[in-house]
């Protein structure tokens, strides 16, 4: 069984239901760009989120935190976030979110 089949669509949708109100309230939205066979979920931010200066905080805060809680999700990536893993890890730790570096 691949990670893709191990990730429940219903569980992903439940996580998105927790995230979406926060993002929609700011004029943006979130989409799944891809789910790799090894459980990496790639997301895309759309609408106002594409130009938001707080994109990295939203990504490491609620987006990554809620999606990483879904069984089978090994990692969450967003190519739109232009920051190093070290910077994102530091931000996640300050926000009390799941660290990116073990």
Buried (B, 14 or more C-beta within 10 A) or exposed (E): EEBBEEBEEEBBEEBBEBBBEBBBEEEBBBEBBEBBEEBBBBBBBEBEBEEBEEBBBBBBBBBBBBBBEBEBBEBBBBEBBEBEEEBBBBBBBEEEBBEBEE
